[in-house]
Amino acid sequence: MPVEYSYQFSEELQQEWEWSEKYATQPEILRYAEHVADRFDLRRDISFDTTVTSLTWQGESWHVATTASTSGVDGDAATTVTTARFVVLATGCLSAANVPRFTDDRLFAGRTYHTGNWPHEGVDFTGQRVAVIGTGSSGIQSVPAIASQAAHLTVLQRTPAYSVPARNQPLSPDYVASIKANYGEFRRKNSLTRAALGGDTPTGPHGACEVSDDERRAALEARWQKGGLLFLGAFNDALTNPESNRLIADFVRDKIRQTVRDPEIARRLSPDSVIGCKRLCVDTDYYETFNRSNVSLIDLRETPIERFTRRGIIVGDATELEFDAIVFATGFDAMTGAISNIDIRGRDNLRLRDVWSE
């Protein structure tokens, strides 16, 4: 929640900013960042619309090469080199889009999009035949929104993911007031958790196998209804006891079967892996979306993508699926992607990405 995942360095800032909902949207997060920049006069120390292209260690300092979005002579990007004794890479773990490498996707004559590079002006899919490739966090969040507009949506899934309800909702004035009344203690409790959040919802005191079936279902149901990533905290051995993990995974798979009316689609949407091994996802009406008459699911493990055509995609059984737009919901090159995009060279001109590739 933004009341947790926000700046802590100023008590005045914590008190004056009002978050509107449990999961803030991009426009609200942007307003917050702009407010912080203006309130603390930070813009004068920031170079906007600037890309760091290389970091080169020369002698006793880093040479930081950047290009601005404005063009230089002959249309080339203007390059600036700055020297620094230290460089801090605050590049973020989800800032470099993971664009799949298909050799023939440019054959497609329709529009293509990537969820990590979404147009700021938005996209209207009304009346269109749309494909979404990918069912990780990006796809799970995108599918319900696109399905509400498209004439028909085809979801192409390789590996199903576990997802729990987000339960997004407006933050009540009473809740916000209770947080602001003792923000320090709120932050302290969060600091004691593994993820530095959820301090007001501690991990359950028992293992999933240590309680009765009814008690286990009640504990998991309570977390399911509350929503969010703290679902796995219902029991203290979710990620250490294989049998406990299976019981928790079975609960989620049961929820999928209860929600999705078509048994075959429910089967395809049900993961068979360890829950929590991959990132747990949160959603708003993701599984419910597959009950819509304008949504279909393609299991790429059964019928993989063979090639792209001018009209769409040919899958493994030689069927050509025709689309007006294709959305690559293939997420991000997480953690190191943004760092690898910079040409970083240290002593003896040794390149960081080459070392990492060994």
LUMTIZA-274560 format. One record per residue (C-alpha): x, y, z. Coordinates in pm, 1 decimal, padded with zeros to 6 digits, always signed. Last residue first. Layout:
c1, c2, c3
X, Y, Z .
...
END
This chain:
c1, c2, c3
+03015.3, -01585.6, -01760.7 .
+02734.5, -01348.6, -01861.3 .
+02777.8, -01135.3, -01550.0 .
+03139.9, -01061.4, -01638.3 .
+03042.2, -00961.4, -01991.5 .
+02763.1, -00738.2, -01856.5 .
+03015.1, -00560.5, -01634.3 .
+03260.8, -00471.6, -01911.0 .
+03631.0, -00484.7, -01827.1 .
+03801.8, -00174.5, -01969.6 .
+04117.8, -00255.7, -01771.5 .
+03938.8, -00125.2, -01461.4 .
+03563.2, -00085.8, -01493.1 .
+03326.6, -00067.0, -01786.9 .
+02949.4, -00019.2, -01763.6 .
+02759.3, +00006.1, -02093.8 .
+02414.0, +00072.3, -01948.3 .
+02132.3, -00163.1, -02051.7 .
+02278.1, -00421.3, -01813.8 .
+02188.6, -00196.5, -01519.6 .
+01826.5, -00157.4, -01633.2 .
+01794.0, -00533.8, -01669.5 .
+01958.5, -00626.9, -01338.6 .
+01657.2, -00648.9, -01106.0 .
+01388.6, -00762.7, -01347.9 .
+01400.4, -00773.8, -01725.2 .
+01036.3, -00674.6, -01716.0 .
+00692.9, -00804.4, -01797.8 .
+00594.1, -01015.4, -02094.7 .
+00249.1, -00871.4, -02148.1 .
+00309.3, -00835.8, -02522.8 .
-00017.8, -00691.2, -02650.2 .
-00123.2, -00774.2, -03005.9 .
-00375.8, -00564.9, -03198.4 .
-00621.9, -00615.2, -03484.7 .
-00601.9, -00990.4, -03457.9 .
-00641.9, -01307.2, -03664.6 .
-00557.3, -01647.9, -03520.5 .
-00414.4, -01884.2, -03780.4 .
-00455.5, -02248.2, -03679.7 .
-00164.2, -02472.2, -03775.2 .
-00211.4, -02687.9, -03460.9 .
+00092.0, -02524.4, -03303.0 .
-00019.4, -02161.7, -03326.7 .
-00021.1, -01922.6, -03621.6 .
-00042.9, -01557.6, -03516.2 .
-00204.1, -01249.7, -03669.4 .
-00301.9, -01101.4, -04005.3 .
+00040.6, -01023.1, -04151.5 .
+00171.4, -01343.5, -04003.2 .
+00352.5, -01435.6, -03685.5 .
+00503.3, -01776.8, -03628.5 .
+00469.6, -02111.0, -03453.3 .
+00327.7, -02000.0, -03117.3 .
+00279.9, -02307.5, -02902.5 .
-00030.8, -02530.5, -02899.9 .
-00028.5, -02752.4, -02589.7 .
+00227.1, -02563.8, -02379.2 .
+00098.2, -02245.7, -02538.5 .
-00240.9, -02290.1, -02374.2 .
-00477.2, -02059.4, -02564.0 .
-00754.8, -01895.0, -02362.8 .
-01068.5, -01727.1, -02494.3 .
-01254.8, -01410.5, -02394.1 .
-01562.3, -01253.5, -02560.0 .
-01817.9, -01477.1, -02384.7 .
-01692.5, -01367.7, -02043.6 .
-01633.4, -01641.4, -01786.1 .
-01258.1, -01602.6, -01836.5 .
-01279.3, -01253.3, -01685.4 .
-01381.1, -01399.1, -01349.0 .
-01028.2, -01540.0, -01314.8 .
-00876.7, -01193.3, -01343.5 .
-01144.1, -01005.3, -01148.2 .
-00900.6, -00761.8, -00982.7 .
-00561.4, -00919.4, -00942.9 .
-00265.7, -00993.5, -00720.2 .
+00032.8, -01203.2, -00823.5 .
+00263.5, -01426.3, -00618.7 .
+00619.1, -01410.7, -00752.0 .
+00753.2, -01754.2, -00832.6 .
+00830.3, -02006.2, -00560.5 .
+00536.7, -01864.2, -00363.5 .
+00303.5, -02148.4, -00453.8 .
+00499.4, -02455.2, -00563.8 .
+00401.9, -02553.6, -00917.4 .
+00088.7, -02711.0, -01064.5 .
-00071.2, -02381.6, -01162.1 .
-00445.2, -02374.5, -01238.3 .
-00544.0, -02163.0, -01539.1 .
-00544.8, -02461.3, -01775.2 .
-00763.8, -02661.0, -01538.5 .
-01007.0, -02371.3, -01499.2 .
-01029.5, -02346.7, -01877.6 .
-01117.8, -02716.4, -01893.2 .
-01372.0, -02690.7, -01611.2 .
-01559.3, -02398.4, -01776.2 .
-01728.4, -02199.7, -01497.4 .
-01417.9, -02026.2, -01364.9 .
-01473.3, -01908.1, -01006.5 .
-01510.6, -02230.1, -00805.6 .
-01233.5, -02398.4, -01005.1 .
-01000.7, -02102.0, -00945.0 .
-01084.3, -02096.5, -00574.5 .
-01009.4, -02468.8, -00551.8 .
-00669.9, -02402.6, -00711.4 .
-00605.4, -02138.3, -00446.1 .
-00690.4, -02377.1, -00161.2 .
-00485.3, -02652.9, -00323.9 .
-00184.4, -02419.2, -00323.9 .
-00224.7, -02368.4, +00051.1 .
-00244.2, -02743.4, +00109.9 .
+00055.3, -02804.6, -00116.1 .
+00262.5, -02543.5, +00068.1 .
+00181.5, -02704.8, +00401.0 .
+00292.1, -03040.1, +00261.6 .
+00616.8, -02896.3, +00126.7 .
+00705.0, -02726.2, +00458.9 .
+00941.3, -02429.2, +00427.3 .
+00757.9, -02176.4, +00211.1 .
+00416.1, -02184.2, +00377.1 .
+00567.9, -02261.8, +00716.9 .
+00444.9, -01969.2, +00926.6 .
+00084.0, -01984.2, +00818.4 .
-00156.8, -01712.6, +00701.4 .
+00146.8, -01524.1, +00575.6 .
+00097.2, -01650.8, +00221.0 .
-00201.3, -01418.6, +00180.4 .
+00010.8, -01114.8, +00271.2 .
+00039.0, -01041.5, -00100.7 .
-00299.2, -00875.8, -00123.9 .
-00656.7, -00951.8, -00035.4 .
-00854.0, -00923.6, +00287.0 .
-01099.8, -01184.2, +00160.6 .
-00822.0, -01424.8, +00068.5 .
-00650.5, -01367.6, +00404.6 .
-00970.6, -01455.9, +00590.5 .
-01030.1, -01753.3, +00360.0 .
-00680.6, -01885.4, +00433.5 .
-00739.4, -01871.1, +00809.2 .
-01087.2, -02024.0, +00781.4 .
-00964.8, -02302.4, +00552.3 .
-00687.3, -02390.3, +00795.3 .
-00918.6, -02386.4, +01096.0 .
-01167.5, -02612.4, +00919.1 .
-00896.9, -02858.9, +00813.2 .
-00761.1, -02870.0, +01167.0 .
-00438.0, -02697.2, +01263.9 .
-00073.7, -02803.9, +01274.9 .
-00047.1, -02886.9, +00904.8 .
-00067.2, -02522.3, +00795.6 .
+00201.7, -02424.1, +01044.9 .
+00103.6, -02204.6, +01334.4 .
+00166.6, -01851.3, +01464.1 .
+00019.9, -01671.2, +01161.3 .
+00240.5, -01407.7, +01004.3 .
+00167.7, -01056.5, +01126.9 .
-00096.4, -00828.9, +00973.3 .
-00021.7, -00480.3, +01113.9 .
+00342.4, -00514.8, +01011.2 .
+00237.6, -00580.3, +00654.8 .
+00546.1, -00426.5, +00498.7 .
+00924.0, -00442.8, +00530.4 .
+00931.2, -00765.6, +00324.7 .
+01082.7, -00983.5, +00596.3 .
+00893.9, -00806.6, +00874.7 .
+01051.7, -00610.4, +01161.0 .
+01074.9, -00288.6, +00960.5 .
+00697.5, -00297.0, +00913.4 .
+00642.7, -00276.3, +01287.1 .
+00876.8, +00023.4, +01309.1 .
+00703.4, +00201.7, +01020.6 .
+00364.7, +00179.9, +01193.9 .
+00525.8, +00284.6, +01522.6 .
+00663.0, +00598.0, +01356.8 .
+00338.9, +00671.9, +01172.5 .
+00145.7, +00698.0, +01498.0 .
-00147.3, +00933.8, +01445.6 .
-00086.8, +00922.5, +01071.0 .
-00181.5, +00556.0, +01052.3 .
-00498.5, +00597.0, +01259.5 .
-00600.7, +00902.5, +01057.2 .
-00562.3, +00709.8, +00731.2 .
-00781.7, +00429.5, +00864.5 .
-01048.4, +00670.0, +00990.8 .
-01051.9, +00862.6, +00662.2 .
-01117.5, +00535.5, +00475.6 .
-00869.6, +00430.5, +00209.8 .
-01058.4, +00368.9, -00113.7 .
-01060.0, +00007.0, -00228.8 .
-00839.5, -00250.5, -00396.7 .
-00927.8, -00604.3, -00297.6 .
-00612.1, -00735.0, -00468.0 .
-00753.5, -01084.8, -00506.9 .
-00499.1, -01368.2, -00517.0 .
-00301.0, -01492.9, -00814.9 .
-00101.0, -01809.1, -00873.3 .
+00048.4, -01810.3, -01219.8 .
-00028.2, -02021.0, -01525.8 .
+00265.3, -02099.2, -01757.0 .
+00257.4, -02049.6, -02135.1 .
-00058.8, -01846.6, -02177.4 .
-00197.1, -01680.4, -02489.4 .
-00506.4, -01479.4, -02395.6 .
-00744.9, -01411.8, -02683.4 .
-00969.4, -01109.0, -02639.1 .
-01276.5, -01042.3, -02851.5 .
-01472.5, -00725.7, -02924.4 .
-01229.7, -00558.2, -02688.6 .
-01324.4, -00305.5, -02422.7 .
-01392.7, -00492.8, -02096.4 .
-01150.9, -00764.4, -02204.8 .
-00867.1, -00509.8, -02210.1 .
-00923.0, -00412.9, -01846.5 .
-00961.4, -00772.3, -01727.1 .
-00647.8, -00888.6, -01916.2 .
-00410.0, -00613.6, -01807.8 .
-00349.8, -00696.4, -01440.4 .
-00302.9, -01068.6, -01501.4 .
-00092.4, -00996.4, -01807.9 .
+00154.1, -00775.7, -01622.7 .
+00171.3, -01006.9, -01318.6 .
+00244.7, -01311.7, -01529.3 .
+00002.9, -01429.3, -01794.2 .
+00182.2, -01356.5, -02121.0 .
+00077.0, -01281.5, -02477.1 .
-00242.3, -01076.0, -02493.8 .
-00423.1, -01093.0, -02826.8 .
-00687.2, -00839.9, -02930.6 .
-00972.9, -00842.4, -03180.5 .
-01099.8, -00485.1, -03179.4 .
-01440.4, -00324.4, -03124.2 .
-01318.6, -00093.6, -02848.2 .
-00946.7, -00140.8, -02787.8 .
-00882.8, +00221.3, -02685.2 .
-00521.5, +00276.8, -02582.7 .
-00382.3, +00522.9, -02328.6 .
-00230.3, +00867.7, -02378.5 .
+00077.5, +00763.7, -02184.7 .
+00141.7, +00482.0, -02431.9 .
+00243.1, +00160.1, -02251.8 .
+00610.9, +00067.0, -02255.0 .
+00609.0, -00205.9, -01986.9 .
+00276.7, -00346.0, -02110.9 .
+00419.4, -00383.7, -02459.1 .
+00208.2, -00286.7, -02758.5 .
+00159.9, -00399.5, -03117.7 .
-00074.6, -00251.6, -03377.5 .
-00178.5, -00448.2, -03683.8 .
+00023.0, -00549.9, -03990.4 .
+00207.3, -00839.1, -03824.9 .
+00526.5, -00912.4, -04016.3 .
+00715.8, -00731.7, -03742.3 .
+00662.8, -01036.7, -03520.2 .
+00893.8, -01240.7, -03745.4 .
+01210.3, -01312.1, -03551.6 .
+01044.7, -01312.4, -03210.7 .
+01270.0, -01181.7, -02938.5 .
+01044.2, -01099.4, -02647.1 .
+01062.1, -00747.0, -02496.6 .
+01137.7, -00760.3, -02124.9 .
+01086.5, -00394.1, -02033.0 .
+01354.9, -00230.2, -01820.5 .
+01221.2, -00041.9, -01516.3 .
+01118.8, -00317.7, -01277.2 .
+01410.8, -00349.3, -01033.1 .
+01483.8, +00021.3, -01006.4 .
+01771.9, +00215.3, -01157.8 .
+01905.3, +00362.8, -00833.9 .
+02260.2, +00295.7, -00952.5 .
+02475.7, +00501.9, -00716.3 .
+02794.7, +00632.8, -00878.4 .
+03097.2, +00747.4, -00676.1 .
+03397.3, +00963.0, -00761.0 .
+03205.4, +01138.0, -01037.5 .
+03280.2, +01281.0, -01381.2 .
+03012.0, +01402.5, -01621.2 .
+03002.7, +01344.6, -01996.8 .
+02726.4, +01497.0, -02208.3 .
+02591.3, +01367.7, -02539.0 .
+02338.8, +01550.1, -02760.5 .
+02138.2, +01300.4, -02962.8 .
+02217.4, +01318.9, -03333.1 .
+01980.5, +01520.0, -03553.1 .
+02255.9, +01676.5, -03761.5 .
+02380.8, +01869.9, -03457.8 .
+02214.9, +01780.8, -03129.6 .
+01871.0, +01639.0, -03065.2 .
+01670.5, +01693.1, -02747.8 .
+01605.2, +01371.3, -02555.0 .
+01930.3, +01416.4, -02368.5 .
+02215.0, +01168.1, -02388.7 .
+02433.0, +01076.3, -02093.8 .
+02792.1, +00961.4, -02049.5 .
+02917.9, +00916.1, -01693.2 .
+03295.9, +00911.5, -01657.4 .
+03373.5, +00748.3, -01325.2 .
+03675.5, +00862.5, -01130.3 .
+04027.5, +00777.6, -01016.9 .
+04192.3, +00655.9, -01335.3 .
+03913.3, +00613.7, -01583.8 .
+03613.8, +00404.3, -01485.3 .
+03353.5, +00415.8, -01762.0 .
+02979.1, +00442.5, -01713.1 .
+02774.0, +00442.1, -02031.9 .
+02441.1, +00537.5, -02187.7 .
+02268.2, +00721.4, -01903.4 .
+01947.5, +00854.9, -02057.3 .
+01810.5, +01204.9, -02001.8 .
+01451.1, +01324.5, -02021.5 .
+01502.1, +01501.7, -01687.1 .
+01834.1, +01601.7, -01531.6 .
+01769.2, +01642.4, -01159.1 .
+01934.7, +01881.7, -00912.4 .
+01716.1, +02185.3, -00991.2 .
+01408.5, +01962.3, -00972.5 .
+01463.0, +01885.1, -00604.8 .
+01308.6, +02193.2, -00445.5 .
+01189.8, +01997.6, -00139.9 .
+00818.6, +02067.5, -00188.7 .
+00846.2, +02069.0, -00566.5 .
+01013.8, +01729.3, -00602.3 .
+00793.2, +01576.3, -00332.8 .
+00476.5, +01705.9, -00501.7 .
+00594.4, +01580.5, -00840.6 .
+00658.2, +01234.0, -00697.2 .
+00313.3, +01232.1, -00533.2 .
+00142.3, +01346.9, -00852.2 .
+00321.6, +01067.2, -01038.4 .
+00203.2, +00811.2, -00782.7 .
-00152.7, +00938.9, -00830.2 .
-00130.7, +00915.6, -01209.6 .
+00018.7, +00563.7, -01188.6 .
-00257.8, +00422.0, -00970.2 .
-00238.8, +00389.8, -00592.1 .
-00320.8, +00051.2, -00444.1 .
-00516.0, +00084.5, -00119.3 .
-00680.8, +00409.0, -00224.5 .
-00675.3, +00788.6, -00194.3 .
-00335.6, +00869.3, -00047.4 .
-00330.4, +01203.8, +00133.3 .
+00004.1, +01383.2, +00170.9 .
+00038.4, +01631.1, +00458.1 .
+00126.1, +01398.8, +00744.6 .
+00387.8, +01186.6, +00571.6 .
+00546.4, +01497.3, +00420.6 .
+00569.4, +01666.1, +00760.6 .
+00724.9, +01351.4, +00907.4 .
+01000.2, +01374.7, +00647.4 .
+01247.2, +01096.1, +00566.1 .
+00984.2, +00822.4, +00539.4 .
+00900.0, +00827.5, +00169.0 .
+00632.7, +00588.7, +00045.9 .
+00567.2, +00214.7, +00023.2 .
+00375.1, +00178.2, +00347.5 .
+00098.9, +00439.1, +00306.9 .
+00123.9, +00354.2, -00063.1 .
+00000.0, +00000.0, +00000.0 .
END
